[in-house]
Structures are given as structure tokens and as C-alpha cells.
Amino acid sequence: MNFNMLLMSLLPKQASTGAAESDFAFWVVFWICVFFGLIIIPATIYFAIRYRKKGKPGLTNGPTHSTFLEFFWTAVPTLMIFFIFVIGFVGFMDFYVAPSDAEEIRVTGRQWSWTFSYANGSVEYSELTVPIGRPIKLVMSSEDVIHSVYIPVFRVKMDTVPNRYSSLWFEATEIGSYDLYCTEYCGDAHSRMVTKVNVVSEEDYQKFLKDNQGEKSGEQLYTLRGCVACHSLDGSPKIGPSWKGIYGTERPLANGSSVIADDNYIKQSIIDPNSQVVKGYPAAMPAYVDMPEEEINAIIDFMKELK
């Protein structure tokens, strides 16, 4: 492995059309810092030792004025900063303004999962799927607190903010499965708010859109809706109570009352979870007020099977 390959291995792989431009800006700043660091740090150490204070204090001659030196150390840094500004601004505009033919995918962040909604009505709750070689624009929002979409291999990152929309775009250049992180601390399960971006061929993408228009089972929704992050299926406690054997049992609530975990209880817990928080657990579940009735019914049927 040569030196250049070693340096490139320090960054995530490049898998989008804008990744190389982003890396170029990074390496420009990096090597400028290295160059001046190798000059300034040794010089500082040398002068600190060579001209350290000795003997009794005394008067010294004033410094000699040098117009050339003052012009040099003003003009050169100014030109370098201007150059960094130009490549940064051009890169920012390229990332900020999506192509007119970009396909929009809506992204919704919540504690602690993502929802991806496609133009044909398909919805995905666990992973983002995009085609290779086509610009994709993510239009993002949050249902609760600030989250942040970060896809390292595409070199894109943008916050999702409650009550407003933000956006970013990319064009994938390599088929594969890549990490998507939330990089804004958003609560207890922030570290588990990790998912995948699946880059597939155009043919597989069209098949994906077609397959995801149909109804899903409760077991699929358990994963796709992000329930897996807080509820187990084997009886072990997580952030929320386990689903195993929960249907039909009496549930003690934080307010001192109790309720039977029937169809009405489960539905109410999905659309307004803070109205009946189970004793011993935090009020951390987001409200799924827009969940279709058929999905709620599928989840209830799945919970019944876990008895």
C-alpha cells in the first residue's frame, strides 16, 4: 500500500458523485494545516529554548520594521483563505441545490427510527433503498426532536428539524449497503438509531417499489416501524415492555390505575402512548397518529400470536 492509498483509507469509501469533491476540500485544508504546522511548531519550540530569559532583565532594541514581511504574512493567508472559501462555497452549492430531475424521497425522523416515503406511495420503515446512477433528493422532517441524517460514503449530512423541512441530495455510484446514522443526540436510544442505505440497480429498484405497495404483516411492521428498538419478543425488558404474552393481561400504569391489554389498549398505545404509560417504563414512545388502520390491526393480530 503506497502513501496515497494509506491516506485515502483513513476516510470512508467514495460512493457518490459528490464524494470526491468533498474529499478534495478536506485534503486541501488538511495539507495546509500540516505544512504550516511543520514550520510553526518546531520554530516555536526552537525560539522558546534559544531565546529563553537569562540573567537580569534589561532593555532590548525594538523590532525592525519590514513592509515586505508584513505584506507577505497578510496577503498569503488571505489568498489561501479565499481559495478555501471558493472550493467550500462551490461544493456547498453543489450539495445544496438538487438537480431538477432528482427523485424525491420523504424522510421522517422520530425517537428512535426513520420512515422513508416514496413518490408512488410505497413506505419503508427500516432501510432506505435508492437506485444507482440517479439523483435522489431527501426531503426531511422530524416528529419530535432534532435528528440528523448522515451517510458517510455519500459525504452528506443534514439535520431534521421539527415543524420544518430540510433537504439534501446525492447520486450513488456503487451498488451496496451503506450505513445511515443519526448524528444529533436525540435521547436514550440515539446510538441505536442506525439503519442502511441499499443502493440497487434500476430494475431492482422498480421491483422494490412495486413490492412495497402491498400490505405488510404485523411481524414485518414490528421491524419496519422501528418497534424492535424498544420492545422485545422473548420477554426480556428493553426501553418498553416486551410484547411476549402481553395481550389480554392486566397492565399497571404509572398513574396508579391498571388496564387490560386488549385491542383498544394497543391501538391507544400506538396513536397516543403517553396517555397510558406502563409503570416502570419511561414515556419515550413517539405517537403514530398517521399509522393506517390496517397496519394497527396487523400489529394487534401479531401480538395475539405471541401468547
Secondary structure, DSSP 8 states (H G I E B T S, - for coil): --HHHHHHTTS----BTTHHHHHHHHHHHHHHHHHHHHHHHHHHHHHHHHT---SS----------HHHHHHHHHHHHHHHHHHHHHHHHHHHHHHS--TT-EEEEEEEETTEEEEE-TTS-EESS-EEEETTS-EEEEEEESSS-EEEEEGGGTEEEEE-BTS-EEEEE-B-S-EEEEEEE-S--STTGGG-EEEEEEE-HHHHHHHHHHTTS---HHHHHHHTTGGGT--SSS---SS---TT-TTSEEEBTTS-EEE-SHHHHHHHHH-GGGS-BTTS-S-----TT--HHHHHHHHHHHHHT-
